[in-house]
């Protein structure tokens, strides 16, 4: 890649990326973080860059452990998880990244798996095109400290049955034979097999990633691969005002109103005096 990059203080990637984007609105900015720094020490920065809808691309690599700091449990580790910092198992429930994004009124959320290279490319291209804060969660394996943590969805033998690739405008179908679908079941969702219990292709929902209301998007993002298949692909992609563009517009408006063209103009615009 022909680009510039640098490391920030642990957990502060969101703050640095926000400042950089506001100061350089024409630049494309990617913030690469993990579930540990992104949702623990950097959790406050994360929810506010999403809430502000800063035009950033947040790539969150989720391996459910602190991989680079030698194997402590992270905010996404499952209850009971045994690690170096929880030798008898954790006694807390994990964060779900999608839940935080929707709680902060996020405008873009997508998910992929490290072994799904084509879908990973698809969602990152969509994230780059999105004008606002795009969050892409990549479920990633950690071969050193948490090997096989995502096997229940990544194994070739079961992946087609436990994941669903959502594409805007297409039916929500999945399975090795694409004979299963997601249907509305009251206020919830249900996985069915076409041809059984009277269900047909007409009952299967069509994915609308651009719907402003996020209720269905949140339901889809919360599917975990057990009773309902894990949703991968672009789940939500809607337009909204972005923080950096609004700041740039505000600065331009104030400069035009006050007649300021430079920092010198600003310094000399108030009361001044000369020292002799």
C-alpha positions, -999 to +999 in steps of 0.1 A: +000+000+000+012+035-008+002+053+024+014+068+056+008+052+090+019+056+126+013+040+160-006+060+186-008+057+224-026+024+233-063+029+232-061+065+219-064+057+182-099+072+180-088+105+195-058+108+172-077+098+141-105+123+149-080+151+153-061+142+122-093+140+101-107+173+113-073+190+106-070+172+072-106+166+060-095+156+025-074+127+038-087+091+040-081+078+075-081+042+087-080+034+124-069-002+130-075-014+165-082-046+185-111-055+208-088-049+238-076-013+232-106-003+211-133-013+237-114-011+270-090+018+275-102+033+242-139+025+247-148+062+254-131+074+223-147+046+202-183+054+211-178+091+206-162+089+172-192+068+162-217+092+179-201+122+162-200+103+128-165+114+121-155+103+085-132+075+097-128+039+088-125+019+120-111-017+114-116-036+146-098-070+148-117-091+173-099-122+186-115-120+220-082-116+239-053-092+244-031-108+218-002-083+217+000-079+255+004-116+261-030-132+267-051-114+292-089-116+287-105-087+268-139-069+269-151-094+242-140-126+260-169-149+268-181-154+304-160-181+320-130-176+297-098-188+312-067-167+306-036-154+323-056-127+340-086-149+347-071-183+357-104-194+372-126-180+344-141-146+339-171-136+359-185-110+335-204-108+302-186-094+272-192-064+250-206-070+216-190-044+192-222-041+171-243-033+201-220-004+210-221+009+175-259+009+174-261+023+209-241+052+197-263+057+166-237+044+142-243+049+104-222+021+091-215-014+105-201-044+087-185-077+097-163-103+082-141-132+092-103-134+086-107-165+064-134-147+042-110-126+021-135-117-006-161-106+019-134-087+038-125-068+007-162-061-001-169-046+033-137-025+034-144-010+000-179-002+012-165+014+043-141+035+023-169+048+002-191+057+032-191+093+042-191+090+080-178+067+107-176+032+093-169+003+117-158-030+103-154-059+128-131-087+116-134-119+136-098-129+138-079-159+151-050-156+176-029-187+170-007-180+201-031-172+229-066-180+217-063-205+188-096-216+173-118-192+192-140-187+161-139-223+149-177-227+155-183-204+125-151-206+105-149-244+100-155-252+063-178-280+072-202-258+091-195-222+079-223-221+053-249-232+080-237-209+107-231-176+087-252-156+064-237-131+039-260-101+038-261-081+005-282-050+001-313-057-020-310-095-019-329-121+000-314-133+033-306-168+023-279-191+037-269-228+040-248-251+019-277-254-006-290-218+000-323-234+011-325-216+044-336-180+051-343-154+077-380-145+082-399-121+105-413-139+136-434-113+155-409-087+167-380-111+162-362-131+135-363-168+128-343-191+106-363-215+085-358-241+058-377-234+025-404-259+018-408-268+055-437-256+076-452-238+046-423-213+042-414-202+007-389-177-008-416-150-006-414-152+032-376-145+033-366-110+042-348-087+017-318-069+032-320-031+032-287-018+045-298+018+037-329+019+059-326+048+084-344+029+112-318+006+128-341-018+147-337-046+121-301-039+115-294-043+152-313-076+153-292-089+123-259-077+139-267-095+171-272-129+155-244-151+169-242-182+148-261-205+172-299-203+169-295-178+141-265-176+117-239-150+122-244-120+099-214-110+078-212-083+051-225-048+052-253-047+078-259-010+080-249+019+056-269+051+059-262+088+052-259+114+079-240+146+087-204+140+095-185+158+123-155+168+103-175+182+074-197+202+098-166+216+116-150+226+083-182+243+072-184+261+105-148+273+103-153+286+067-185+304+078-168+321+107-138+331+087-159+346+060-181+365+085-151+379+104-129+384+073-101+362+086-077+347+060-048+336+083-038+331+119-021+366+118-055+381+109-071+363+139-043+375+163-046+411+151-084+411+150-088+420+187-075+448+208-038+453+201-010+475+214+026+483+205+055+480+229+083+504+222 
